[in-house]
């Protein structure tokens, strides 16, 4: 909204330097600064409010080290969502469907996560929201995103086609499976970020790195010259995604001010599901969802570790009568925790891996 107001002032009075608001780089930077300032300055009061009502319940199966975190408030994801939505409203072109679809995804899954957290923390219902209801929320969001992008003429230039990483001029057409693919990716990525949210700063830091990379891809995909040179799909209007992406990145960075070890607040499912859905929707809209296993490799490995653990336990129990485990505990970060790695070391090492995967993803632009 601030963008439209400043543009109106520019058209009316044409003051010197006001045309800078039309530059994506300026608005992306402004959105990033706004999101950071909101989280950092609103954080202390917000945490005090959460402490009075929403203390994180400790899982019985969690490592012993987690028992000391019982007095840390959760639902800090509300602060992240607030920073993202305000920054996007101020600096992005909110009439652009790319923008409001991301904003919708953040609010939609943020609400599902909030209900889950509220049931666990306030109503003291073990397990929170039943998995089937979370799945309904994720599938419904995927259906809305899939149907809208399929039928809106603004997205018809590529329809169900997507680019293949590492290979030049190669695309895959999902055809009639496009909407199921959208549903699967939104469900998988939102759950993956949720699983990763188990150590101080782990989910927020990795989400910031992954979204930063997607913001770069969005900026390049929205520029016909860059897209043509790099052999990636040109998507008109995708540059606006970079503005929202930077708001997400710096909302996560600002949240780390309070969420880094020892954490003063947890994002809860409210934040992790919202961030996961945003990452999925951004990747889908810029046609880079097939790159996610590389770019979001930490989230992928965390999910894979849980799947492997559950599958191996069931197989061995069926064959021998006694279930066995591959990892000391899943998700993967708990395995290293039980091996004796300090929490800060696990988080920073996972961040380093994410940065390497970020750089590897950027390399795919030239490996084409």
Buried (B, 14 or more C-beta within 10 A) or exposed (E): EBBEEBBEEBEEEEEEEBEEBEEBEBBBBBBBBBBBBBBBEBBEEBBEEBBEEBBBBBEEEBBEEBEEBEEBBBBBBBBBBBBBBBBBBBBBBBEBBBBBBBBBBBBBBBBBBBBBBBBBBEEEEEEBBEEEBBBEBBBBBBBBBBEBBBEEEEBEEBEBBBBBBEEEEEBEEBEEEBBBBBBBBBBBBBBBBBBBBBBBBBBBBBBBBBBBBBBBBBBBBBBEEBBEEBBBBBBEBBBBBBBBBBBBBBBBBBBBBBBBBEBBBBBBBBBBBBBBBBBBBBBBBBBBBBBBBBBBBBBBBBBBBBEBBBEBBEEBEEEEEEBEBBBEBBBBBBBBBEEEBEBBEBBBEBBEBBBEBBEBBBEBBEEB
